[in-house]
Amino acid sequence: MQVERPMIFISYSREDAEFALKLAKDLRSSGINLWLDQLDIPPGERWDRSVEEALKACPCLLVILSPAAVVSHNVMDEVSFGLGENKKILPVRYRDCEIPFRLKRLQYVDFTTDYDAGFTQLLRALSVGLNVQPSPQIQGAQLNHVVQEANSASTLKSTTVDSSQRAYDRNDRSSIAGESDKAAARFRSSVVGGMVGLFAAGLLIVVWVTIHPPVPWLWVFVIVVCGVGVGSLAGSRKDLSPTRR
């Protein structure tokens, strides 16, 4: 039985081994034929010879970029070999780092913020650059995943609108209740102010009768009305004065 030649060699730093293994397994589950030392070097095989043979055999080099990778001599040697052999180089930016000068002209796939989005972009780049197509089952699963994400976004948007409407209704009811409370407070203040004004008018009449008896009834009426009016107005304006919230 003839073993299919791997298409993609994955180059990475040892510090990024966990991410490299996850990415390789996900790619293989999507029908991508690749080579990764953690998966493809049998026990007892010479590590350096296996890496060299795989690197020569694969037409594409997928390099995982990170702060550790860009200072790794092994990773940069593998990149230099790939460039020298005119292999297709596909940078994958795993963590924020300075892109090496020899790779700056190449568009990279970004995994720094969203793994799923980066993986979808990587599959698309592989299908275009290497004519590698995922299996129909994988394509159907990816389509279902996209539909589920769209439904989730729609549900979240609907929930947000409903929450905003409920918050608006609560604020509206609170505003109406606040206006009613203010009106009641103004009425109470006006009544209290009128009573204070009436009391003040009574004292003024008593003083006037004591000093200049008798007092015409018209003047008594005028004093009482003015006292009640001034007191009510003063009470109402006091209630309308601004308060610190």
Phi, psi and omega in degrees: 000126182278129179276130180292134181291133179295147183262331190233128174259126181261118178254133185201165175272152181300331179292340180254023186298321182296315178295318181299319180293317178298315181297317181296318180294320179294321179294319178294323177296337178269007177090015181269129179270116186221174177230129176223132185302324181295335183255336195238006173259110181293156176301136179092347179280149177287126186296312185294322179292319180297318179296316182296316181295318179293320181296323178288326186282328186278130178282349183231139177245115175262113184252126180270118185262136178199171177303325179286323184292320186289346176251006180275126180293322180297315181296314181292328175294319179294322177295316179298319178297316180299317178294319180295331180265009179058037176279157176285125180254126181238099180285138175240115182272104182276317178226155179301129180196168176280121181292128179303149185303320184290348181248359185296332182281351184260136176287131181255162174262128188265120175247010188288335184246323186217112183295313183299316179295319178295322180294318177298318178295322180294316177300320179295318180295322179291321181293327180278314186282325184243003182057040178260120182250129175296159179294158179302325179296320180292319179298319178296320179295320178295321179297317178298322179296318179296317180297318179298319178297320179295318179296320179297318179296321179295318178296318179297319179296317180297318179296321180295318179295317180297319179296319179296320180295318179296321179295322178296317180296319179296317179296322180295314179295321178296322180295317180295316179297322180294320178296321178296318179296321179295318180297317179296320179295320178296321179296315180298318180295321179296317179297313180298318179296321178297320179294320177296318178297320178298318178296318180294321178296320177298317177298320180296321179294318180299317180295318181296316180298324180293322185273314185232073177284153344274172181253128178300144181296331179297318179293324177299315180298316181298317182295317181296313180298315180297318180297316179295317181296313181296319179296317179297315180297318180296318179295319180294317180292328177295322180291331181277354183293144183293146178235153179279130180258000000 
